């Protein structure tokens, strides 16, 4: 994958999971919810063909849970479209 594409994905993921203003924080400064969102962002950034998740939203509030579920559907659609293009 081109480095440009990797950088774009990495740059957009904090926005996707609501961590935009915490980009410069050290891991020890993150709450449990922020750590969970970081884990989800790492999984989303790869645009995986298969994503196995065991209670990924357990530590998140209801609003963020719905937002990330919507984002997962959006990413799945983008990946599916990308695979069809190849």
N, CA, C and O atoms as CSV, one atom per row, in Angstrom:
chain,resi,resn,atom,element,x,y,z
A,1,UNK,N,N,0.853,-1.170,0.000
A,1,UNK,CA,C,0.000,0.000,0.000
A,1,UNK,C,C,0.904,1.240,0.000
A,1,UNK,O,O,1.886,1.284,0.741
A,2,UNK,N,N,0.590,2.223,-0.805
A,2,UNK,CA,C,1.413,3.436,-0.850
A,2,UNK,C,C,1.447,4.155,0.507
A,2,UNK,O,O,0.457,4.178,1.238
A,3,UNK,N,N,2.587,4.728,0.817
A,3,UNK,CA,C,2.757,5.422,2.099
A,3,UNK,C,C,1.759,6.566,2.258
A,3,UNK,O,O,1.292,6.833,3.365
A,4,UNK,N,N,1.434,7.236,1.166
A,4,UNK,CA,C,0.462,8.334,1.190
A,4,UNK,C,C,-0.897,7.853,1.694
A,4,UNK,O,O,-1.542,8.534,2.492
A,5,UNK,N,N,-1.328,6.689,1.233
A,5,UNK,CA,C,-2.617,6.129,1.646
A,5,UNK,C,C,-2.584,5.761,3.127
A,5,UNK,O,O,-3.545,6.005,3.857
A,6,UNK,N,N,-1.493,5.184,3.556
A,6,UNK,CA,C,-1.349,4.817,4.972
A,6,UNK,C,C,-1.436,6.063,5.849
A,6,UNK,O,O,-2.133,6.059,6.864
A,7,UNK,N,N,-0.739,7.121,5.467
A,7,UNK,CA,C,-0.768,8.371,6.242
A,7,UNK,C,C,-2.170,8.973,6.289
A,7,UNK,O,O,-2.598,9.465,7.333
A,8,UNK,N,N,-2.880,8.936,5.177
A,8,UNK,CA,C,-4.249,9.462,5.147
A,8,UNK,C,C,-5.155,8.696,6.100
A,8,UNK,O,O,-5.939,9.300,6.832
A,9,UNK,N,N,-5.052,7.387,6.096
A,9,UNK,CA,C,-5.883,6.564,6.980
A,9,UNK,C,C,-5.552,6.817,8.446
A,9,UNK,O,O,-6.445,6.950,9.283
A,10,UNK,N,N,-4.266,6.882,8.741
A,10,UNK,CA,C,-3.848,7.129,10.127
A,10,UNK,C,C,-4.321,8.512,10.581
A,10,UNK,O,O,-4.753,8.672,11.723
A,11,UNK,N,N,-4.244,9.493,9.711
A,11,UNK,CA,C,-4.660,10.845,10.059
A,11,UNK,C,C,-6.167,10.966,10.259
A,11,UNK,O,O,-6.611,11.779,11.070
A,12,UNK,N,N,-6.959,10.182,9.544
A,12,UNK,CA,C,-8.412,10.305,9.655
A,12,UNK,C,C,-8.997,9.517,10.828
A,12,UNK,O,O,-10.090,9.848,11.287
A,13,UNK,N,N,-8.324,8.507,11.320
A,13,UNK,CA,C,-8.907,7.637,12.344
A,13,UNK,C,C,-9.205,8.329,13.678
A,13,UNK,O,O,-10.238,8.020,14.272
A,14,UNK,N,N,-8.374,9.241,14.185
A,14,UNK,CA,C,-8.768,9.924,15.425
A,14,UNK,C,C,-10.083,10.686,15.279
A,14,UNK,O,O,-10.863,10.771,16.228
A,15,UNK,N,N,-10.326,11.237,14.094
A,15,UNK,CA,C,-11.587,11.933,13.846
A,15,UNK,C,C,-12.754,10.953,13.865
A,15,UNK,O,O,-13.824,11.261,14.390
A,16,UNK,N,N,-12.545,9.789,13.296
A,16,UNK,CA,C,-13.592,8.768,13.214
A,16,UNK,C,C,-14.054,8.337,14.603
A,16,UNK,O,O,-15.250,8.159,14.835
A,17,UNK,N,N,-13.118,8.170,15.517
A,17,UNK,CA,C,-13.460,7.663,16.848
A,17,UNK,C,C,-13.554,8.751,17.911
A,17,UNK,O,O,-13.651,8.446,19.100
A,18,UNK,N,N,-13.526,10.007,17.501
A,18,UNK,CA,C,-13.717,11.102,18.443
A,18,UNK,C,C,-12.518,11.431,19.303
A,18,UNK,O,O,-12.683,11.879,20.437
A,19,UNK,N,N,-11.324,11.222,18.799
A,19,UNK,CA,C,-10.113,11.516,19.570
A,19,UNK,C,C,-9.268,12.619,18.937
A,19,UNK,O,O,-8.068,12.706,19.199
A,20,UNK,N,N,-9.870,13.443,18.126
A,20,UNK,CA,C,-9.133,14.483,17.399
A,20,UNK,C,C,-8.309,15.371,18.328
A,20,UNK,O,O,-7.125,15.597,18.077
A,21,UNK,N,N,-8.916,15.867,19.383
A,21,UNK,CA,C,-8.184,16.801,20.249
A,21,UNK,C,C,-7.224,16.101,21.209
A,21,UNK,O,O,-6.532,16.764,21.982
A,22,UNK,N,N,-7.176,14.765,21.168
A,22,UNK,CA,C,-6.277,14.017,22.055
A,22,UNK,C,C,-5.123,13.370,21.302
A,22,UNK,O,O,-4.459,12.481,21.835
A,23,UNK,N,N,-4.880,13.796,20.088
A,23,UNK,CA,C,-3.829,13.200,19.251
A,23,UNK,C,C,-2.455,13.227,19.916
A,23,UNK,O,O,-1.669,12.297,19.739
A,24,UNK,N,N,-2.159,14.265,20.668
A,24,UNK,CA,C,-0.818,14.419,21.239
A,24,UNK,C,C,-0.697,13.848,22.650
A,24,UNK,O,O,0.366,13.942,23.263
A,25,UNK,N,N,-1.764,13.265,23.165
A,25,UNK,CA,C,-1.716,12.703,24.509
A,25,UNK,C,C,-0.884,11.421,24.526
A,25,UNK,O,O,-0.845,10.674,23.548
A,26,UNK,N,N,-0.229,11.186,25.644
A,26,UNK,CA,C,0.478,9.934,25.849
A,26,UNK,C,C,-0.534,8.871,26.280
A,26,UNK,O,O,-1.576,9.207,26.844
A,27,UNK,N,N,-0.242,7.598,26.022
A,27,UNK,CA,C,-1.191,6.536,26.388
A,27,UNK,C,C,-1.610,6.563,27.856
A,27,UNK,O,O,-2.765,6.273,28.167
A,28,UNK,N,N,-0.701,6.902,28.757
A,28,UNK,CA,C,-1.047,6.913,30.181
A,28,UNK,C,C,-2.034,8.034,30.525
A,28,UNK,O,O,-2.622,8.030,31.607
A,29,UNK,N,N,-2.215,8.989,29.615
A,29,UNK,CA,C,-3.159,10.084,29.829
A,29,UNK,C,C,-4.561,9.755,29.317
A,29,UNK,O,O,-5.485,10.548,29.495
A,30,UNK,N,N,-4.722,8.612,28.693
A,30,UNK,CA,C,-6.010,8.225,28.132
A,30,UNK,C,C,-6.883,7.509,29.165
A,30,UNK,O,O,-6.384,6.744,29.990
A,31,UNK,N,N,-8.174,7.764,29.108
A,31,UNK,CA,C,-9.127,7.043,29.940
A,31,UNK,C,C,-9.348,5.655,29.333
A,31,UNK,O,O,-8.857,5.367,28.241
A,32,UNK,N,N,-10.075,4.813,30.029
A,32,UNK,CA,C,-10.391,3.473,29.531
A,32,UNK,C,C,-11.153,3.576,28.212
A,32,UNK,O,O,-10.887,2.819,27.279
A,33,UNK,N,N,-12.087,4.497,28.136
A,33,UNK,CA,C,-12.861,4.701,26.915
A,33,UNK,C,C,-11.963,5.144,25.759
A,33,UNK,O,O,-12.142,4.693,24.627
A,34,UNK,N,N,-11.013,6.011,26.033
A,34,UNK,CA,C,-10.110,6.489,24.986
A,34,UNK,C,C,-9.219,5.351,24.472
A,34,UNK,O,O,-8.951,5.256,23.274
A,35,UNK,N,N,-8.775,4.512,25.368
A,35,UNK,CA,C,-7.964,3.360,24.960
A,35,UNK,C,C,-8.789,2.442,24.064
A,35,UNK,O,O,-8.296,1.956,23.046
A,36,UNK,N,N,-10.035,2.207,24.438
A,36,UNK,CA,C,-10.918,1.364,23.636
A,36,UNK,C,C,-11.122,1.969,22.242
A,36,UNK,O,O,-11.112,1.253,21.241
A,37,UNK,N,N,-11.301,3.258,22.188
A,37,UNK,CA,C,-11.474,3.926,20.894
A,37,UNK,C,C,-10.204,3.843,20.049
A,37,UNK,O,O,-10.275,3.715,18.827
A,38,UNK,N,N,-9.052,3.914,20.699
A,38,UNK,CA,C,-7.785,3.780,19.980
A,38,UNK,C,C,-7.655,2.391,19.373
A,38,UNK,O,O,-7.212,2.243,18.234
A,39,UNK,N,N,-8.038,1.380,20.130
A,39,UNK,CA,C,-7.992,0.002,19.626
A,39,UNK,C,C,-8.912,-0.146,18.411
A,39,UNK,O,O,-8.538,-0.765,17.414
A,40,UNK,N,N,-10.096,0.417,18.501
A,40,UNK,CA,C,-11.049,0.353,17.390
A,40,UNK,C,C,-10.493,1.103,16.178
A,40,UNK,O,O,-10.621,0.629,15.049
A,41,UNK,N,N,-9.883,2.257,16.396
A,41,UNK,CA,C,-9.302,3.030,15.295
A,41,UNK,C,C,-8.198,2.241,14.595
A,41,UNK,O,O,-8.101,2.260,13.368
A,42,UNK,N,N,-7.382,1.561,15.360
A,42,UNK,CA,C,-6.318,0.747,14.770
A,42,UNK,C,C,-6.900,-0.352,13.891
A,42,UNK,O,O,-6.367,-0.652,12.823
A,43,UNK,N,N,-7.988,-0.945,14.342
A,43,UNK,CA,C,-8.625,-1.995,13.544
A,43,UNK,C,C,-9.250,-1.410,12.279
A,43,UNK,O,O,-9.132,-1.997,11.203
A,44,UNK,N,N,-9.913,-0.260,12.398
A,44,UNK,CA,C,-10.550,0.383,11.250
A,44,UNK,C,C,-9.518,0.835,10.213
A,44,UNK,O,O,-9.787,0.770,9.013
A,45,UNK,N,N,-8.359,1.287,10.650
A,45,UNK,CA,C,-7.359,1.869,9.751
A,45,UNK,C,C,-6.863,0.892,8.700
A,45,UNK,O,O,-6.408,1.314,7.638
A,46,UNK,N,N,-6.940,-0.377,8.967
A,46,UNK,CA,C,-6.459,-1.373,8.012
A,46,UNK,C,C,-7.500,-1.715,6.957
A,46,UNK,O,O,-7.202,-2.433,6.002
A,47,UNK,N,N,-8.729,-1.203,7.123
A,47,UNK,CA,C,-9.831,-1.548,6.230
A,47,UNK,C,C,-9.862,-3.064,6.024
A,47,UNK,O,O,-9.738,-3.542,4.897
A,48,UNK,N,N,-10.025,-3.806,7.101
A,48,UNK,CA,C,-9.909,-5.267,7.007
A,48,UNK,C,C,-11.057,-5.906,6.233
A,48,UNK,O,O,-12.171,-5.384,6.184
A,49,UNK,N,N,-10.751,-7.037,5.640
A,49,UNK,CA,C,-11.777,-7.812,4.950
A,49,UNK,C,C,-12.661,-8.510,5.972
A,49,UNK,O,O,-13.856,-8.702,5.748
A,50,UNK,N,N,-12.060,-8.886,7.095
A,50,UNK,CA,C,-12.777,-9.552,8.178
A,50,UNK,C,C,-12.352,-8.897,9.487
A,50,UNK,O,O,-11.161,-8.706,9.733
A,51,UNK,N,N,-13.314,-8.560,10.314
A,51,UNK,CA,C,-13.020,-7.921,11.592
A,51,UNK,C,C,-13.800,-8.651,12.682
A,51,UNK,O,O,-15.027,-8.578,12.729
A,52,UNK,N,N,-13.089,-9.349,13.549
A,52,UNK,CA,C,-13.714,-10.057,14.654
A,52,UNK,C,C,-13.635,-9.171,15.891
A,52,UNK,O,O,-12.556,-8.731,16.290
A,53,UNK,N,N,-14.796,-8.916,16.491
A,53,UNK,CA,C,-14.838,-8.001,17.619
A,53,UNK,C,C,-15.586,-8.653,18.781
A,53,UNK,O,O,-16.697,-9.155,18.610
A,54,UNK,N,N,-14.977,-8.641,19.946
A,54,UNK,CA,C,-15.594,-9.188,21.144
A,54,UNK,C,C,-15.907,-8.027,22.082
A,54,UNK,O,O,-15.013,-7.517,22.757
A,55,UNK,N,N,-17.156,-7.611,22.128
A,55,UNK,CA,C,-17.622,-6.487,22.936
A,55,UNK,C,C,-16.778,-5.228,22.730
A,55,UNK,O,O,-16.246,-4.677,23.694
A,56,UNK,N,N,-16.652,-4.769,21.482
A,56,UNK,CA,C,-15.788,-3.617,21.221
A,56,UNK,C,C,-16.307,-2.306,21.791
A,56,UNK,O,O,-15.534,-1.366,21.974
A,57,UNK,N,N,-17.592,-2.231,22.071
A,57,UNK,CA,C,-18.170,-0.983,22.541
A,57,UNK,C,C,-18.502,-1.024,24.027
A,57,UNK,O,O,-19.206,-0.142,24.518
A,58,UNK,N,N,-18.024,-2.008,24.741
A,58,UNK,CA,C,-18.370,-2.205,26.140
A,58,UNK,C,C,-18.045,-1.042,27.054
A,58,UNK,O,O,-18.777,-0.796,28.012
A,59,UNK,N,N,-16.967,-0.317,26.785
A,59,UNK,CA,C,-16.531,0.779,27.656
A,59,UNK,C,C,-16.985,2.152,27.166
A,59,UNK,O,O,-16.578,3.175,27.717
A,60,UNK,N,N,-17.829,2.177,26.131
A,60,UNK,CA,C,-18.193,3.446,25.511
A,60,UNK,C,C,-19.601,3.878,25.882
A,60,UNK,O,O,-20.462,3.047,26.171
A,61,UNK,N,N,-19.828,5.190,25.871
A,61,UNK,CA,C,-21.171,5.690,26.137
A,61,UNK,C,C,-22.057,5.423,24.912
A,61,UNK,O,O,-21.559,5.140,23.822
A,62,UNK,N,N,-23.355,5.516,25.109
A,62,UNK,CA,C,-24.327,5.138,24.094
A,62,UNK,C,C,-24.172,5.929,22.798
A,62,UNK,O,O,-24.230,5.345,21.716
A,63,UNK,N,N,-23.980,7.231,22.884
A,63,UNK,CA,C,-23.844,8.060,21.683
A,63,UNK,C,C,-22.647,7.664,20.845
A,63,UNK,O,O,-22.748,7.539,19.624
A,64,UNK,N,N,-21.507,7.464,21.502
A,64,UNK,CA,C,-20.295,7.079,20.787
A,64,UNK,C,C,-20.432,5.669,20.220
A,64,UNK,O,O,-19.929,5.379,19.135
A,65,UNK,N,N,-21.105,4.808,20.947
A,65,UNK,CA,C,-21.344,3.440,20.483
A,65,UNK,C,C,-22.075,3.462,19.130
A,65,UNK,O,O,-21.662,2.784,18.189
A,66,UNK,N,N,-23.150,4.236,19.042
A,66,UNK,CA,C,-23.907,4.314,17.795
A,66,UNK,C,C,-23.070,4.934,16.681
A,66,UNK,O,O,-23.127,4.492,15.533
A,67,UNK,N,N,-22.299,5.953,17.022
A,67,UNK,CA,C,-21.460,6.614,16.022
A,67,UNK,C,C,-20.432,5.646,15.442
A,67,UNK,O,O,-20.225,5.616,14.229
A,68,UNK,N,N,-19.787,4.855,16.303
A,68,UNK,CA,C,-18.782,3.915,15.831
A,68,UNK,C,C,-19.412,2.761,15.053
A,68,UNK,O,O,-18.811,2.254,14.106
A,69,UNK,N,N,-20.602,2.347,15.440
A,69,UNK,CA,C,-21.301,1.315,14.670
A,69,UNK,C,C,-21.594,1.826,13.264
A,69,UNK,O,O,-21.413,1.101,12.286
A,70,UNK,N,N,-22.048,3.076,13.163
A,70,UNK,CA,C,-22.303,3.674,11.847
A,70,UNK,C,C,-21.015,3.758,11.030
A,70,UNK,O,O,-21.010,3.498,9.827
A,71,UNK,N,N,-19.935,4.120,11.697
A,71,UNK,CA,C,-18.647,4.238,11.014
A,71,UNK,C,C,-18.180,2.877,10.519
A,71,UNK,O,O,-17.613,2.773,9.431
A,72,UNK,N,N,-18.411,1.849,11.297
A,72,UNK,CA,C,-18.029,0.499,10.888
A,72,UNK,C,C,-18.775,0.095,9.619
A,72,UNK,O,O,-18.184,-0.493,8.714
A,73,UNK,N,N,-20.054,0.401,9.547
A,73,UNK,CA,C,-20.844,0.102,8.344
A,73,UNK,C,C,-20.297,0.889,7.157
A,73,UNK,O,O,-20.184,0.350,6.056
A,74,UNK,N,N,-19.957,2.156,7.371
A,74,UNK,CA,C,-19.411,2.996,6.306
A,74,UNK,C,C,-18.080,2.430,5.795
A,74,UNK,O,O,-17.866,2.334,4.587
A,75,UNK,N,N,-17.210,2.067,6.700
A,75,UNK,CA,C,-15.907,1.522,6.317
A,75,UNK,C,C,-16.089,0.202,5.582
A,75,UNK,O,O,-15.402,-0.067,4.597
A,76,UNK,N,N,-17.010,-0.617,6.060
A,76,UNK,CA,C,-17.278,-1.894,5.395
A,76,UNK,C,C,-17.714,-1.658,3.951
A,76,UNK,O,O,-17.282,-2.373,3.046
A,77,UNK,N,N,-18.555,-0.673,3.737
A,77,UNK,CA,C,-19.025,-0.341,2.390
A,77,UNK,C,C,-17.863,0.129,1.520
A,77,UNK,O,O,-17.747,-0.276,0.363
A,78,UNK,N,N,-17.008,0.977,2.074
A,78,UNK,CA,C,-15.852,1.479,1.314
A,78,UNK,C,C,-14.926,0.332,0.922
A,78,UNK,O,O,-14.446,0.270,-0.210
A,79,UNK,N,N,-14.682,-0.570,1.862
A,79,UNK,CA,C,-13.801,-1.707,1.587
A,79,UNK,C,C,-14.416,-2.600,0.524
A,79,UNK,O,O,-13.723,-3.051,-0.388
A,80,UNK,N,N,-15.703,-2.857,0.634
A,80,UNK,CA,C,-16.391,-3.686,-0.353
A,80,UNK,C,C,-16.292,-3.054,-1.734
A,80,UNK,O,O,-16.031,-3.752,-2.714
A,81,UNK,N,N,-16.495,-1.753,-1.825
A,81,UNK,CA,C,-16.379,-1.050,-3.102
A,81,UNK,C,C,-14.958,-1.122,-3.645
A,81,UNK,O,O,-14.756,-1.270,-4.851
A,82,UNK,N,N,-13.972,-1.016,-2.755
A,82,UNK,CA,C,-12.584,-1.070,-3.152
A,82,UNK,C,C,-12.244,-2.462,-3.704
A,82,UNK,O,O,-11.546,-2.583,-4.711
A,83,UNK,N,N,-12.738,-3.493,-3.046
A,83,UNK,CA,C,-12.468,-4.861,-3.491
A,83,UNK,C,C,-13.101,-5.101,-4.854
A,83,UNK,O,O,-12.491,-5.732,-5.717
A,84,UNK,N,N,-14.311,-4.608,-5.057
A,84,UNK,CA,C,-14.988,-4.763,-6.352
A,84,UNK,C,C,-14.212,-4.050,-7.441
A,84,UNK,O,O,-14.159,-4.523,-8.576
A,85,UNK,N,N,-13.611,-2.918,-7.112
A,85,UNK,CA,C,-12.840,-2.149,-8.094
A,85,UNK,C,C,-11.628,-2.923,-8.567
A,85,UNK,O,O,-11.281,-2.875,-9.747
A,86,UNK,N,N,-10.972,-3.644,-7.648
A,86,UNK,CA,C,-9.781,-4.407,-8.020
A,86,UNK,C,C,-10.179,-5.500,-8.969
A,86,UNK,O,O,-9.329,-6.271,-9.414
